[in-house]
Amino acid sequence: MSSPGIERTLATPAQFRRAVGGRVRIRTREPVDGARVHEGALVEADERTVTVAVGGAERRIRLDDVTSARTVVDWEAELKGTWR
């Protein structure tokens, strides 16, 4: 048996809701606010949309437009102080 890992795939509304408050990377079919890749803090998630804070702005993305999504770990912060 293997672990799904620390960076997890997000596909269902419930998975997105559990990830609220964390960092995510979302790819969309069509550009949203001029971009197809959106990486930032997941602010909100409901049955149809997610809101991601990117560069000081919030982007509302329809789940139907998402081609892939996953949680993102800030490895620098996670490893800080562990190598002495």
C-alpha positions in Angstrom: 0.0 0.0 0.0 1.3 3.5 -0.8 0.5 6.9 0.6 -1.3 9.4 -1.6 1.5 11.9 -0.6 1.4 15.3 1.0 0.4 17.1 -2.2 -3.0 15.7 -3.0 -5.2 15.8 -6.1 -8.4 17.8 -5.7 -11.4 16.7 -7.8 -14.6 16.9 -5.8 -16.3 19.8 -4.1 -15.8 18.1 -0.8 -12.0 17.8 -1.4 -11.8 21.5 -2.3 -13.7 22.4 0.9 -11.3 20.4 3.0 -8.4 22.3 1.4 -9.7 25.8 2.2 -7.0 27.8 3.9 -4.2 25.9 2.2 -2.2 26.5 -1.0 -3.5 25.0 -4.2 -2.5 25.0 -7.9 -5.4 24.9 -10.3 -5.3 24.6 -14.1 -8.3 25.7 -16.2 -9.4 25.0 -19.8 -9.8 28.6 -20.6 -8.0 31.6 -19.1 -9.5 33.2 -16.0 -8.3 36.8 -15.4 -5.8 36.2 -18.2 -4.2 33.0 -16.8 -4.8 29.2 -17.1 -2.6 28.3 -14.0 -3.7 29.7 -10.7 -1.5 29.1 -7.6 -2.4 30.6 -4.2 -4.4 30.3 -1.1 -7.8 28.6 -1.4 -10.2 31.1 0.1 -13.6 29.5 -0.5 -15.2 26.4 -2.1 -18.7 25.4 -2.8 -20.5 23.0 -5.0 -19.8 24.9 -8.3 -16.9 27.3 -7.7 -13.6 27.9 -5.9 -12.0 31.2 -5.0 -8.2 31.4 -5.0 -6.2 34.4 -3.7 -3.5 35.1 -6.3 -1.1 38.0 -6.2 -3.4 40.1 -4.0 -6.5 39.5 -6.0 -9.2 36.8 -5.7 -10.1 34.6 -8.7 -13.4 32.8 -8.8 -13.1 29.6 -10.8 -16.0 27.4 -11.9 -15.2 23.7 -11.1 -16.5 22.8 -14.6 -13.5 24.8 -16.0 -10.9 23.0 -13.9 -8.7 20.5 -15.8 -6.4 19.7 -12.8 -6.0 20.8 -9.2 -3.8 19.8 -6.3 -2.7 21.0 -2.9 0.8 22.6 -2.9 3.3 22.4 0.0 5.6 25.2 0.8 8.7 23.0 1.1 10.9 25.9 2.2 8.7 26.5 5.2 8.2 22.8 5.9 12.0 22.1 6.0 13.0 25.3 7.7 15.2 24.4 10.7 15.3 20.7 10.1 18.9 20.6 8.5 21.3 21.6 11.2 
